[in-house]
Amino acid sequence: MEPQMSSKGLFSSGASPDSSVFSIPGVKERYHNFVKPAADKRDYRGLLLTNRLKVVLVSDPDTDKSAAGLSVQVGTYSDPDEILGLAHLCKCMLVIGTKTYPKENEFNKFISEHGGSTIERIWCDRTEFCFDVTYPYLKKALDMFAEILTTPLFPESAIDREIYLINSEFESYKSSDYCPMIQLKKSISDPEHPFYKFNMGNKETLKAIPESKGINIREELLKFHQKWYSTNIMSLIVVGKESLDELEAMIVPLFSNIEDKSITVPSWPLHPFPPELRRRRMYSLPTKNLRYLNIDFPIPCTRKHYKTKPIWYLSHLIDYKGPGSILSALKRREWCYRLRSGSTMSTRGFDFFSIQVNLTEKGINHIDEIIGLIFQYLTMLKIHGPQYLIWEEQKKIMDIEFRSKEVQDPLITVRHHVDLIQEYPIGEIFSVDDVMTEWKPELVTELISLLTPENIIVHIAAKVFKDKCTTTEFWYGTKYHVEYIDEIQLKEWSEATVSDELYLPTSSDYQQRKQD
């Protein structure tokens, strides 16, 4: 049975929390057992504060830098419909000034003057604030950091400037292909789903449109912060030279009195691509001279299956480059030079299993055959079923790599792990991405069963489709064309048979790859 997290049993990982500290003001639970690499000599402690803030402390006597990161489980999907980009603007405005430290950018200046840096990042379902600073200044930095959560000023004088910076960022993305292609995918999804929203924000969505409706942006920022920034959906990680007791004494008074508003963590169990929006093919015109085929299959979120990693198992086989692989068959035909697959745009509730093929000039004329070959491979996987020996071989490799993994820089440590505290048992946050411990073939079978022509969404990007792409995407101006895939083609893919040139890798193939 997989460990579950709750306000009472947050630290479930085969041992009970230390009850000896329940009397310490501000601390409800403490946890000591962490799975970590053999080379990691740092000391760890987990805390659940009385306001339900989840905390991980890392003591590293050898470090010259301290770091901290905070994650709140709210992001751009929670933007109000009339102010797209508000979560992004809130992220930018929070660090500008607070009640105790009202000077503009006082926190960022303090960090910069003391050898550190700050990073603020936002995704669809979470927002993160991270910083590092030289050793003696951690306590002062944490004091300023905590103020961001409690008494941000959102100064009126800075709002227009931050909107301008967001708009400049938006304009810069027009010359790239990454953000426009993501927005293109959003534009053909369910308009009622938050996935459909334009989440970057620009001067139109954050200034012109709200002003035309009589909306006061500063008031909306205050409302957004007041509603969502609650300790029960937050996690904090701190790395310092100090001992664990010293770090605990530092953070508990600063963070234990922040308000718990009992917010329900947002999740979206309905997929933005319901069945009626699948079985489609989209062509687009990239800004650069790119040629690629992207195949998406809507799937449920699989984060809870981290001990088995069914997506990883399937991706490992599809990405394999050796004999019998999809890539070797495509290269033999000179249709592609690179192939990769995996989870994309994962969030709480839904996910995509995506396969991206970088095409040659020759390959752009064989799209349906490439997809057909991929379905032949998937048919082969269904016939053979999940293979324990393949999973075990990779488990062994991952175990070896994890045991020998080097200690990360403090800032990297907080960036990579602060959001994991909310999703997984606290003692496993440093191993959750790197090890597999449970073989559950039924999860692999279930995942493969979803990768069918009935569930496919195809996107082809290449300049040769200039004449075909006559529709303009609203936000980035990308030219595209979308159409339903005809039933004859879907039937052909669904009846794909196994080819002799496609087969599972053997143990000797793995050994050869490790030598290469």
Secondary structure, 3 states (H helix, E strand, C coil): CCCCCCCCCCCCCCCCCCHHHCCCCCEEEEECCCCCCCCCCCEEEEEEECCCCEEEEEECCCCCEEEEEEEECCCHHHCCCCCCCHHHHHHHHHCCCECCCCCCCHHHHHHHHCCCEEEEEECCCCEEEEEEEEHHHHHHHHHHHHHHHHCECCCHHHHHHHHHHHHHHHHHHCCCCHHHHHHHHHHCCCCCCHHHCCCCCCHHHHHHHHHHCCCCHHHHHHHHHHHHCCHHHEEEEEEECCCHHHHHHHHHHHHCCCCCCCCCCCCCCCCCCCHHHCCEEEEECCCCCCEEEEEEEEEECCHHHCCCCHHHHHHHHHHCCCCCCHHHHHHHCCCEEEEEEEEEEEECCEEEEEEEEEECCCHHHCHHHHHHHHHHHHHHHHHHCCCHHHHHHHHHHHHHHHHCCCCCCHHHHHHHHCCHHHHCCHHHCCCCCCCCCCCCHHHHHHHHHCCCHHHCEEEEEEHHHCCCCCEECCCCCCEEEEEECCHHHHHHHHCCCCCCCCCCCCHHHHHHHHHC
